[in-house]
Amino acid sequence: MESRNDEKFPITEKEERLLRLIREIKFGEFQVHIADGQPVRVEEIRKSIKL
């Protein structure tokens, strides 16, 4: 797979923080809120009840 971390597609600090969060999470689910093409907020889903 080709890396996108080059002059054409530099990874921003917010994107790097999001990638770190994704790699660190052991399990779970979260929602990523995007503004102007950048992640601005992540909400971790705390509770889900399957009936």
PDBQT receptor file of N, H, CA, C and O in Angstrom, charges set to zero:
ATOM      1  N   MET A   1       0.849  -1.179   0.000  1.00  0.00    +0.000 N 
ATOM      2  CA  MET A   1       0.000   0.000   0.000  1.00  0.00    +0.000 C 
ATOM      3  C   MET A   1       0.894   1.242   0.000  1.00  0.00    +0.000 C 
ATOM      4  O   MET A   1       1.871   1.307   0.745  1.00  0.00    +0.000 OA
ATOM      5  N   GLU A   2       0.566   2.196  -0.813  1.00  0.00    +0.000 N 
ATOM      6  H   GLU A   2      -0.228   2.142  -1.418  1.00  0.00    +0.000 HD
ATOM      7  CA  GLU A   2       1.361   3.407  -0.951  1.00  0.00    +0.000 C 
ATOM      8  C   GLU A   2       1.112   4.363   0.209  1.00  0.00    +0.000 C 
ATOM      9  O   GLU A   2      -0.034   4.584   0.599  1.00  0.00    +0.000 OA
ATOM     10  N   SER A   3       2.174   4.924   0.755  1.00  0.00    +0.000 N 
ATOM     11  H   SER A   3       3.105   4.744   0.438  1.00  0.00    +0.000 HD
ATOM     12  CA  SER A   3       2.071   5.885   1.850  1.00  0.00    +0.000 C 
ATOM     13  C   SER A   3       1.537   7.210   1.321  1.00  0.00    +0.000 C 
ATOM     14  O   SER A   3       1.910   7.645   0.232  1.00  0.00    +0.000 OA
ATOM     15  N   ARG A   4       0.669   7.846   2.089  1.00  0.00    +0.000 N 
ATOM     16  H   ARG A   4       0.366   7.492   2.974  1.00  0.00    +0.000 HD
ATOM     17  CA  ARG A   4       0.116   9.126   1.672  1.00  0.00    +0.000 C 
ATOM     18  C   ARG A   4       0.766  10.273   2.440  1.00  0.00    +0.000 C 
ATOM     19  O   ARG A   4       0.339  11.421   2.312  1.00  0.00    +0.000 OA
ATOM     20  N   ASN A   5       1.786   9.980   3.229  1.00  0.00    +0.000 N 
ATOM     21  H   ASN A   5       2.133   9.048   3.332  1.00  0.00    +0.000 HD
ATOM     22  CA  ASN A   5       2.465  11.012   3.989  1.00  0.00    +0.000 C 
ATOM     23  C   ASN A   5       3.583  11.605   3.139  1.00  0.00    +0.000 C 
ATOM     24  O   ASN A   5       4.761  11.338   3.374  1.00  0.00    +0.000 OA
ATOM     25  N   ASP A   6       3.209  12.399   2.163  1.00  0.00    +0.000 N 
ATOM     26  H   ASP A   6       2.251  12.616   1.972  1.00  0.00    +0.000 HD
ATOM     27  CA  ASP A   6       4.178  13.039   1.290  1.00  0.00    +0.000 C 
ATOM     28  C   ASP A   6       3.756  14.483   1.067  1.00  0.00    +0.000 C 
ATOM     29  O   ASP A   6       2.843  14.974   1.730  1.00  0.00    +0.000 OA
ATOM     30  N   GLU A   7       4.406  15.154   0.151  1.00  0.00    +0.000 N 
ATOM     31  H   GLU A   7       5.147  14.755  -0.388  1.00  0.00    +0.000 HD
ATOM     32  CA  GLU A   7       4.096  16.554  -0.112  1.00  0.00    +0.000 C 
ATOM     33  C   GLU A   7       2.661  16.753  -0.570  1.00  0.00    +0.000 C 
ATOM     34  O   GLU A   7       2.052  17.784  -0.282  1.00  0.00    +0.000 OA
ATOM     35  N   LYS A   8       2.123  15.782  -1.275  1.00  0.00    +0.000 N 
ATOM     36  H   LYS A   8       2.618  14.945  -1.508  1.00  0.00    +0.000 HD
ATOM     37  CA  LYS A   8       0.773  15.911  -1.805  1.00  0.00    +0.000 C 
ATOM     38  C   LYS A   8      -0.290  15.703  -0.719  1.00  0.00    +0.000 C 
ATOM     39  O   LYS A   8      -1.329  16.362  -0.733  1.00  0.00    +0.000 OA
ATOM     40  N   PHE A   9      -0.030  14.796   0.211  1.00  0.00    +0.000 N 
ATOM     41  H   PHE A   9       0.815  14.261   0.222  1.00  0.00    +0.000 HD
ATOM     42  CA  PHE A   9      -0.978  14.473   1.279  1.00  0.00    +0.000 C 
ATOM     43  C   PHE A   9      -0.282  14.466   2.634  1.00  0.00    +0.000 C 
ATOM     44  O   PHE A   9      -0.147  13.404   3.241  1.00  0.00    +0.000 OA
ATOM     45  N   PRO A  10       0.161  15.617   3.124  1.00  0.00    +0.000 N 
ATOM     46  CA  PRO A  10       0.822  15.609   4.440  1.00  0.00    +0.000 C 
ATOM     47  C   PRO A  10      -0.181  15.277   5.546  1.00  0.00    +0.000 C 
ATOM     48  O   PRO A  10      -1.337  15.695   5.488  1.00  0.00    +0.000 OA
ATOM     49  N   ILE A  11       0.261  14.534   6.540  1.00  0.00    +0.000 N 
ATOM     50  H   ILE A  11       1.200  14.194   6.587  1.00  0.00    +0.000 HD
ATOM     51  CA  ILE A  11      -0.597  14.190   7.673  1.00  0.00    +0.000 C 
ATOM     52  C   ILE A  11      -0.508  15.305   8.694  1.00  0.00    +0.000 C 
ATOM     53  O   ILE A  11       0.583  15.681   9.123  1.00  0.00    +0.000 OA
ATOM     54  N   THR A  12      -1.656  15.832   9.082  1.00  0.00    +0.000 N 
ATOM     55  H   THR A  12      -2.542  15.526   8.734  1.00  0.00    +0.000 HD
ATOM     56  CA  THR A  12      -1.685  16.922  10.054  1.00  0.00    +0.000 C 
ATOM     57  C   THR A  12      -1.555  16.371  11.467  1.00  0.00    +0.000 C 
ATOM     58  O   THR A  12      -1.653  15.164  11.684  1.00  0.00    +0.000 OA
ATOM     59  N   GLU A  13      -1.334  17.258  12.414  1.00  0.00    +0.000 N 
ATOM     60  H   GLU A  13      -1.254  18.239  12.238  1.00  0.00    +0.000 HD
ATOM     61  CA  GLU A  13      -1.205  16.851  13.813  1.00  0.00    +0.000 C 
ATOM     62  C   GLU A  13      -2.486  16.182  14.305  1.00  0.00    +0.000 C 
ATOM     63  O   GLU A  13      -2.422  15.191  15.032  1.00  0.00    +0.000 OA
ATOM     64  N   LYS A  14      -3.648  16.711  13.917  1.00  0.00    +0.000 N 
ATOM     65  H   LYS A  14      -3.700  17.516  13.326  1.00  0.00    +0.000 HD
ATOM     66  CA  LYS A  14      -4.924  16.120  14.343  1.00  0.00    +0.000 C 
ATOM     67  C   LYS A  14      -5.109  14.725  13.763  1.00  0.00    +0.000 C 
ATOM     68  O   LYS A  14      -5.602  13.829  14.449  1.00  0.00    +0.000 OA
ATOM     69  N   GLU A  15      -4.721  14.534  12.510  1.00  0.00    +0.000 N 
ATOM     70  H   GLU A  15      -4.321  15.261  11.953  1.00  0.00    +0.000 HD
ATOM     71  CA  GLU A  15      -4.819  13.212  11.894  1.00  0.00    +0.000 C 
ATOM     72  C   GLU A  15      -3.876  12.228  12.580  1.00  0.00    +0.000 C 
ATOM     73  O   GLU A  15      -4.225  11.066  12.787  1.00  0.00    +0.000 OA
ATOM     74  N   GLU A  16      -2.692  12.695  12.925  1.00  0.00    +0.000 N 
ATOM     75  H   GLU A  16      -2.409  13.639  12.756  1.00  0.00    +0.000 HD
ATOM     76  CA  GLU A  16      -1.729  11.842  13.619  1.00  0.00    +0.000 C 
ATOM     77  C   GLU A  16      -2.264  11.430  14.989  1.00  0.00    +0.000 C 
ATOM     78  O   GLU A  16      -2.110  10.275  15.388  1.00  0.00    +0.000 OA
ATOM     79  N   ARG A  17      -2.886  12.354  15.708  1.00  0.00    +0.000 N 
ATOM     80  H   ARG A  17      -3.010  13.292  15.384  1.00  0.00    +0.000 HD
ATOM     81  CA  ARG A  17      -3.472  12.038  17.010  1.00  0.00    +0.000 C 
ATOM     82  C   ARG A  17      -4.608  11.029  16.860  1.00  0.00    +0.000 C 
ATOM     83  O   ARG A  17      -4.757  10.139  17.697  1.00  0.00    +0.000 OA
ATOM     84  N   LEU A  18      -5.417  11.160  15.793  1.00  0.00    +0.000 N 
ATOM     85  H   LEU A  18      -5.297  11.883  15.113  1.00  0.00    +0.000 HD
ATOM     86  CA  LEU A  18      -6.504  10.216  15.545  1.00  0.00    +0.000 C 
ATOM     87  C   LEU A  18      -5.947   8.828  15.260  1.00  0.00    +0.000 C 
ATOM     88  O   LEU A  18      -6.454   7.842  15.795  1.00  0.00    +0.000 OA
ATOM     89  N   LEU A  19      -4.921   8.735  14.433  1.00  0.00    +0.000 N 
ATOM     90  H   LEU A  19      -4.510   9.537  13.999  1.00  0.00    +0.000 HD
ATOM     91  CA  LEU A  19      -4.305   7.438  14.139  1.00  0.00    +0.000 C 
ATOM     92  C   LEU A  19      -3.740   6.796  15.396  1.00  0.00    +0.000 C 
ATOM     93  O   LEU A  19      -3.874   5.587  15.586  1.00  0.00    +0.000 OA
ATOM     94  N   ARG A  20      -3.112   7.588  16.252  1.00  0.00    +0.000 N 
ATOM     95  H   ARG A  20      -3.004   8.569  16.097  1.00  0.00    +0.000 HD
ATOM     96  CA  ARG A  20      -2.570   7.070  17.507  1.00  0.00    +0.000 C 
ATOM     97  C   ARG A  20      -3.698   6.518  18.377  1.00  0.00    +0.000 C 
ATOM     98  O   ARG A  20      -3.555   5.449  18.972  1.00  0.00    +0.000 OA
ATOM     99  N   LEU A  21      -4.816   7.238  18.456  1.00  0.00    +0.000 N 
ATOM    100  H   LEU A  21      -4.932   8.106  17.973  1.00  0.00    +0.000 HD
ATOM    101  CA  LEU A  21      -5.970   6.790  19.236  1.00  0.00    +0.000 C 
ATOM    102  C   LEU A  21      -6.511   5.467  18.697  1.00  0.00    +0.000 C 
ATOM    103  O   LEU A  21      -6.809   4.557  19.470  1.00  0.00    +0.000 OA
ATOM    104  N   ILE A  22      -6.636   5.357  17.387  1.00  0.00    +0.000 N 
ATOM    105  H   ILE A  22      -6.394   6.096  16.758  1.00  0.00    +0.000 HD
ATOM    106  CA  ILE A  22      -7.143   4.133  16.760  1.00  0.00    +0.000 C 
ATOM    107  C   ILE A  22      -6.235   2.945  17.091  1.00  0.00    +0.000 C 
ATOM    108  O   ILE A  22      -6.717   1.853  17.390  1.00  0.00    +0.000 OA
ATOM    109  N   ARG A  23      -4.930   3.167  17.035  1.00  0.00    +0.000 N 
ATOM    110  H   ARG A  23      -4.539   4.055  16.792  1.00  0.00    +0.000 HD
ATOM    111  CA  ARG A  23      -3.978   2.086  17.304  1.00  0.00    +0.000 C 
ATOM    112  C   ARG A  23      -3.945   1.694  18.771  1.00  0.00    +0.000 C 
ATOM    113  O   ARG A  23      -3.675   0.537  19.093  1.00  0.00    +0.000 OA
ATOM    114  N   GLU A  24      -4.217   2.644  19.674  1.00  0.00    +0.000 N 
ATOM    115  H   GLU A  24      -4.436   3.584  19.413  1.00  0.00    +0.000 HD
ATOM    116  CA  GLU A  24      -4.151   2.372  21.108  1.00  0.00    +0.000 C 
ATOM    117  C   GLU A  24      -5.410   1.715  21.662  1.00  0.00    +0.000 C 
ATOM    118  O   GLU A  24      -5.354   1.045  22.693  1.00  0.00    +0.000 OA
ATOM    119  N   ILE A  25      -6.537   1.900  20.993  1.00  0.00    +0.000 N 
ATOM    120  H   ILE A  25      -6.582   2.445  20.155  1.00  0.00    +0.000 HD
ATOM    121  CA  ILE A  25      -7.794   1.354  21.515  1.00  0.00    +0.000 C 
ATOM    122  C   ILE A  25      -7.768  -0.168  21.394  1.00  0.00    +0.000 C 
ATOM    123  O   ILE A  25      -7.451  -0.705  20.333  1.00  0.00    +0.000 OA
ATOM    124  N   LYS A  26      -8.094  -0.848  22.464  1.00  0.00    +0.000 N 
ATOM    125  H   LYS A  26      -8.351  -0.412  23.327  1.00  0.00    +0.000 HD
ATOM    126  CA  LYS A  26      -8.081  -2.314  22.474  1.00  0.00    +0.000 C 
ATOM    127  C   LYS A  26      -9.360  -2.883  21.860  1.00  0.00    +0.000 C 
ATOM    128  O   LYS A  26      -9.320  -3.881  21.141  1.00  0.00    +0.000 OA
ATOM    129  N   PHE A  27     -10.466  -2.255  22.141  1.00  0.00    +0.000 N 
ATOM    130  H   PHE A  27     -10.499  -1.443  22.725  1.00  0.00    +0.000 HD
ATOM    131  CA  PHE A  27     -11.744  -2.626  21.553  1.00  0.00    +0.000 C 
ATOM    132  C   PHE A  27     -12.684  -1.459  21.773  1.00  0.00    +0.000 C 
ATOM    133  O   PHE A  27     -12.411  -0.583  22.594  1.00  0.00    +0.000 OA
ATOM    134  N   GLY A  28     -13.764  -1.442  21.061  1.00  0.00    +0.000 N 
ATOM    135  H   GLY A  28     -13.986  -2.154  20.394  1.00  0.00    +0.000 HD
ATOM    136  CA  GLY A  28     -14.752  -0.397  21.274  1.00  0.00    +0.000 C 
ATOM    137  C   GLY A  28     -15.172   0.273  19.986  1.00  0.00    +0.000 C 
ATOM    138  O   GLY A  28     -14.939  -0.216  18.880  1.00  0.00    +0.000 OA
ATOM    139  N   GLU A  29     -15.797   1.406  20.179  1.00  0.00    +0.000 N 
ATOM    140  H   GLU A  29     -15.986   1.804  21.077  1.00  0.00    +0.000 HD
ATOM    141  CA  GLU A  29     -16.375   2.127  19.063  1.00  0.00    +0.000 C 
ATOM    142  C   GLU A  29     -16.347   3.611  19.387  1.00  0.00    +0.000 C 
ATOM    143  O   GLU A  29     -16.563   4.006  20.533  1.00  0.00    +0.000 OA
ATOM    144  N   PHE A  30     -16.082   4.425  18.388  1.00  0.00    +0.000 N 
ATOM    145  H   PHE A  30     -15.907   4.104  17.457  1.00  0.00    +0.000 HD
ATOM    146  CA  PHE A  30     -16.175   5.852  18.594  1.00  0.00    +0.000 C 
ATOM    147  C   PHE A  30     -16.584   6.534  17.302  1.00  0.00    +0.000 C 
ATOM    148  O   PHE A  30     -16.440   5.978  16.213  1.00  0.00    +0.000 OA
ATOM    149  N   GLN A  31     -17.097   7.746  17.442  1.00  0.00    +0.000 N 
ATOM    150  H   GLN A  31     -17.215   8.197  18.327  1.00  0.00    +0.000 HD
ATOM    151  CA  GLN A  31     -17.506   8.550  16.303  1.00  0.00    +0.000 C 
ATOM    152  C   GLN A  31     -16.487   9.660  16.108  1.00  0.00    +0.000 C 
ATOM    153  O   GLN A  31     -16.030  10.271  17.074  1.00  0.00    +0.000 OA
ATOM    154  N   VAL A  32     -16.134   9.916  14.864  1.00  0.00    +0.000 N 
ATOM    155  H   VAL A  32     -16.505   9.419  14.079  1.00  0.00    +0.000 HD
ATOM    156  CA  VAL A  32     -15.190  10.979  14.547  1.00  0.00    +0.000 C 
ATOM    157  C   VAL A  32     -15.966  12.104  13.873  1.00  0.00    +0.000 C 
ATOM    158  O   VAL A  32     -16.662  11.884  12.882  1.00  0.00    +0.000 OA
ATOM    159  N   HIS A  33     -15.840  13.300  14.413  1.00  0.00    +0.000 N 
ATOM    160  H   HIS A  33     -15.274  13.479  15.218  1.00  0.00    +0.000 HD
ATOM    161  CA  HIS A  33     -16.485  14.483  13.845  1.00  0.00    +0.000 C 
ATOM    162  C   HIS A  33     -15.446  15.240  13.019  1.00  0.00    +0.000 C 
ATOM    163  O   HIS A  33     -14.344  15.523  13.488  1.00  0.00    +0.000 OA
ATOM    164  N   ILE A  34     -15.822  15.560  11.781  1.00  0.00    +0.000 N 
ATOM    165  H   ILE A  34     -16.717  15.330  11.400  1.00  0.00    +0.000 HD
ATOM    166  CA  ILE A  34     -14.928  16.172  10.815  1.00  0.00    +0.000 C 
ATOM    167  C   ILE A  34     -15.416  17.577  10.488  1.00  0.00    +0.000 C 
ATOM    168  O   ILE A  34     -16.613  17.803  10.314  1.00  0.00    +0.000 OA
ATOM    169  N   ALA A  35     -14.472  18.527  10.406  1.00  0.00    +0.000 N 
ATOM    170  H   ALA A  35     -13.500  18.344  10.548  1.00  0.00    +0.000 HD
ATOM    171  CA  ALA A  35     -14.780  19.884   9.953  1.00  0.00    +0.000 C 
ATOM    172  C   ALA A  35     -13.661  20.337   9.029  1.00  0.00    +0.000 C 
ATOM    173  O   ALA A  35     -12.485  20.213   9.369  1.00  0.00    +0.000 OA
ATOM    174  N   ASP A  36     -14.013  20.852   7.886  1.00  0.00    +0.000 N 
ATOM    175  H   ASP A  36     -14.969  20.953   7.610  1.00  0.00    +0.000 HD
ATOM    176  CA  ASP A  36     -13.025  21.308   6.896  1.00  0.00    +0.000 C 
ATOM    177  C   ASP A  36     -12.012  20.224   6.547  1.00  0.00    +0.000 C 
ATOM    178  O   ASP A  36     -10.833  20.511   6.338  1.00  0.00    +0.000 OA
ATOM    179  N   GLY A  37     -12.477  18.971   6.483  1.00  0.00    +0.000 N 
ATOM    180  H   GLY A  37     -13.434  18.738   6.653  1.00  0.00    +0.000 HD
ATOM    181  CA  GLY A  37     -11.623  17.861   6.091  1.00  0.00    +0.000 C 
ATOM    182  C   GLY A  37     -10.673  17.379   7.174  1.00  0.00    +0.000 C 
ATOM    183  O   GLY A  37      -9.777  16.582   6.895  1.00  0.00    +0.000 OA
ATOM    184  N   GLN A  38     -10.850  17.846   8.401  1.00  0.00    +0.000 N 
ATOM    185  H   GLN A  38     -11.578  18.493   8.628  1.00  0.00    +0.000 HD
ATOM    186  CA  GLN A  38      -9.968  17.462   9.501  1.00  0.00    +0.000 C 
ATOM    187  C   GLN A  38     -10.779  16.922  10.671  1.00  0.00    +0.000 C 
ATOM    188  O   GLN A  38     -11.874  17.416  10.941  1.00  0.00    +0.000 OA
ATOM    189  N   PRO A  39     -10.261  15.914  11.371  1.00  0.00    +0.000 N 
ATOM    190  CA  PRO A  39     -10.948  15.436  12.574  1.00  0.00    +0.000 C 
ATOM    191  C   PRO A  39     -10.879  16.511  13.655  1.00  0.00    +0.000 C 
ATOM    192  O   PRO A  39      -9.811  17.055  13.934  1.00  0.00    +0.000 OA
ATOM    193  N   VAL A  40     -12.027  16.813  14.259  1.00  0.00    +0.000 N 
ATOM    194  H   VAL A  40     -12.895  16.371  14.032  1.00  0.00    +0.000 HD
ATOM    195  CA  VAL A  40     -12.050  17.851  15.286  1.00  0.00    +0.000 C 
ATOM    196  C   VAL A  40     -12.465  17.315  16.652  1.00  0.00    +0.000 C 
ATOM    197  O   VAL A  40     -12.148  17.905  17.685  1.00  0.00    +0.000 OA
ATOM    198  N   ARG A  41     -13.179  16.188  16.644  1.00  0.00    +0.000 N 
ATOM    199  H   ARG A  41     -13.437  15.710  15.805  1.00  0.00    +0.000 HD
ATOM    200  CA  ARG A  41     -13.643  15.628  17.915  1.00  0.00    +0.000 C 
ATOM    201  C   ARG A  41     -13.912  14.146  17.740  1.00  0.00    +0.000 C 
ATOM    202  O   ARG A  41     -14.388  13.700  16.695  1.00  0.00    +0.000 OA
ATOM    203  N   VAL A  42     -13.596  13.384  18.793  1.00  0.00    +0.000 N 
ATOM    204  H   VAL A  42     -13.210  13.745  19.642  1.00  0.00    +0.000 HD
ATOM    205  CA  VAL A  42     -13.874  11.955  18.815  1.00  0.00    +0.000 C 
ATOM    206  C   VAL A  42     -14.739  11.692  20.037  1.00  0.00    +0.000 C 
ATOM    207  O   VAL A  42     -14.414  12.118  21.145  1.00  0.00    +0.000 OA
ATOM    208  N   GLU A  43     -15.840  10.988  19.825  1.00  0.00    +0.000 N 
ATOM    209  H   GLU A  43     -16.104  10.642  18.925  1.00  0.00    +0.000 HD
ATOM    210  CA  GLU A  43     -16.717  10.610  20.938  1.00  0.00    +0.000 C 
ATOM    211  C   GLU A  43     -16.669   9.104  21.089  1.00  0.00    +0.000 C 
ATOM    212  O   GLU A  43     -17.012   8.366  20.166  1.00  0.00    +0.000 OA
ATOM    213  N   GLU A  44     -16.244   8.653  22.252  1.00  0.00    +0.000 N 
ATOM    214  H   GLU A  44     -15.965   9.252  23.002  1.00  0.00    +0.000 HD
ATOM    215  CA  GLU A  44     -16.199   7.218  22.518  1.00  0.00    +0.000 C 
ATOM    216  C   GLU A  44     -17.585   6.758  22.924  1.00  0.00    +0.000 C 
ATOM    217  O   GLU A  44     -18.230   7.382  23.767  1.00  0.00    +0.000 OA
ATOM    218  N   ILE A  45     -18.046   5.670  22.328  1.00  0.00    +0.000 N 
ATOM    219  H   ILE A  45     -17.523   5.163  21.643  1.00  0.00    +0.000 HD
ATOM    220  CA  ILE A  45     -19.339   5.091  22.667  1.00  0.00    +0.000 C 
ATOM    221  C   ILE A  45     -19.159   4.326  23.967  1.00  0.00    +0.000 C 
ATOM    222  O   ILE A  45     -18.407   3.353  24.016  1.00  0.00    +0.000 OA
ATOM    223  N   ARG A  46     -19.836   4.751  25.007  1.00  0.00    +0.000 N 
ATOM    224  H   ARG A  46     -20.447   5.541  24.967  1.00  0.00    +0.000 HD
ATOM    225  CA  ARG A  46     -19.643   4.173  26.335  1.00  0.00    +0.000 C 
ATOM    226  C   ARG A  46     -20.539   2.969  26.603  1.00  0.00    +0.000 C 
ATOM    227  O   ARG A  46     -20.129   2.035  27.292  1.00  0.00    +0.000 OA
ATOM    228  N   LYS A  47     -21.755   2.982  26.066  1.00  0.00    +0.000 N 
ATOM    229  H   LYS A  47     -22.088   3.741  25.506  1.00  0.00    +0.000 HD
ATOM    230  CA  LYS A  47     -22.688   1.935  26.447  1.00  0.00    +0.000 C 
ATOM    231  C   LYS A  47     -23.557   1.539  25.253  1.00  0.00    +0.000 C 
ATOM    232  O   LYS A  47     -24.129   2.384  24.564  1.00  0.00    +0.000 OA
ATOM    233  N   SER A  48     -23.634   0.260  25.038  1.00  0.00    +0.000 N 
ATOM    234  H   SER A  48     -23.170  -0.427  25.597  1.00  0.00    +0.000 HD
ATOM    235  CA  SER A  48     -24.486  -0.275  23.995  1.00  0.00    +0.000 C 
ATOM    236  C   SER A  48     -25.111  -1.549  24.570  1.00  0.00    +0.000 C 
ATOM    237  O   SER A  48     -24.407  -2.436  25.052  1.00  0.00    +0.000 OA
ATOM    238  N   ILE A  49     -26.419  -1.623  24.511  1.00  0.00    +0.000 N 
ATOM    239  H   ILE A  49     -26.991  -0.902  24.119  1.00  0.00    +0.000 HD
ATOM    240  CA  ILE A  49     -27.110  -2.769  25.103  1.00  0.00    +0.000 C 
ATOM    241  C   ILE A  49     -27.800  -3.545  23.982  1.00  0.00    +0.000 C 
ATOM    242  O   ILE A  49     -28.685  -3.025  23.303  1.00  0.00    +0.000 OA
ATOM    243  N   LYS A  50     -27.382  -4.790  23.802  1.00  0.00    +0.000 N 
ATOM    244  H   LYS A  50     -26.663  -5.213  24.353  1.00  0.00    +0.000 HD
ATOM    245  CA  LYS A  50     -27.987  -5.657  22.795  1.00  0.00    +0.000 C 
ATOM    246  C   LYS A  50     -29.068  -6.475  23.478  1.00  0.00    +0.000 C 
ATOM    247  O   LYS A  50     -28.818  -7.124  24.494  1.00  0.00    +0.000 OA
ATOM    248  N   LEU A  51     -30.258  -6.442  22.924  1.00  0.00    +0.000 N 
ATOM    249  H   LEU A  51     -30.460  -5.915  22.099  1.00  0.00    +0.000 HD
ATOM    250  CA  LEU A  51     -31.381  -7.196  23.502  1.00  0.00    +0.000 C 
ATOM    251  C   LEU A  51     -31.661  -8.456  22.728  1.00  0.00    +0.000 C 
ATOM    252  O   LEU A  51     -32.572  -9.206  23.078  1.00  0.00    +0.000 OA
TER     253      LEU A  51
